Amino acid sequence: MTKLALSLSEYAVVLVNLGTPAAPEVPEIQAYLKQFLSDKRVVDYPDILWQPLLRGIILPFRSRKVAKAYQSIWWPEGSPLRVITERQVKALGKRLELTETPVQVCYAMTYGQPSIGSTLERLCASGVKRIVILPLYPQYSATTTAAIADQVADFVKQTRNLPEIRFHKHYHHHPTYRAALAGSVRSHWQKYGQAEALLLSFHGIPERFVRLGDPYQQHCRETAANLAADLGWPTEKVIVSFQSRVGKEQWLTPYTDQLLEELPGKGIKNLQVLSPAFAADCLETLEELAVENKEIFMHAGGESYQYVSALNDSPCHIRLFEQIVLQQLQGW
């Protein structure tokens, strides 16, 4: 590994994930959802129509349901997403130390704390001059990665003495990501055996966003094709679906919950499920995918349903981050 002549006070990498409520209670859930669902990258309806619906109906009713879901998966150390992200930061920092790369490693959240803007302000105040932003989304979408870029741009617009910033767009084709994803499935197979099919459930986005140019659906299907090839499995045994839709607008299909109701009737009764879009286990994986959707599948006649964990802070995942960061630091 090439040794990089960097100053500890001048270089930083910021891992950025979606975010999490500060606590699994209704007020914190409402504050988090209000910020999240007010982002035009996520919901682009006119404020005059959307905000009354959001504040008058969605937040009062949805927050109570979401709070119960968070309470069911909350860890003693805190939100799973936050705890795992902190572990990723610590593990990446250790790997970069082994390569004698003096760079600060920290994290920020698009929604909630620590915010992207406050993190960048803190780094600049400490003397950092060059920053790598690494969104923890293998597949690009304007609803996730571009939302991070928006907040970085907001920071830039308000800052006189700018740091140099590099931004990594996506990594679903990265060889180490592919190896990590396939390795996680093989490890699961070694413990539990193979199922009849693998279901890759990705977070959904409105179908309209794809028509407007968002490549997310294409990236998801490329991820599935890559995984099938890397596992040596027939492509028809690696199924793609989309979860977590909101509202009445058409989102990407097939919908995960509806598909799980149909699969047992089609002869697939033993299923293993993973969500390659999530770099860390969170509410959408630990509760929605692992619990809610399992109940749907089993009630429909399924016999075995196993959730394959996100890559989290596994060594292969941290190695991927290390490789991306070292690549981004080159030439500085």
Secondary structure, DSSP 4 states (H G I P E B T S, - for coil): -PPP---TTTEEEEEEEEE--SSSSHHHHHHHHHHHHT-TTT--S-HHHHHHHIIIIIHHHHHHHHHHHHHHH-BTTB-HHHHHHHHHHHHHHHHHHHTT---EEEEEEEESSSBHHHHHHHHHHTT--EEEEEES-SS--TTTHHHHHHHHHHHHHT-SSPPEEEE----TT-HHHHHHHHHHHHHHHHHH---SEEEEEEEP-BHHHHHTT--HHHHHHHHHHHHHHHHT--GGGEEEEEE---SSS-BSSSBHHHHHHHTGGGT--EEEEE-TT-SS--HIIIIIIIIIHHHHHHHTT-SEEEEPPP-TT-HHHHHHHHHHHHHHHTT-
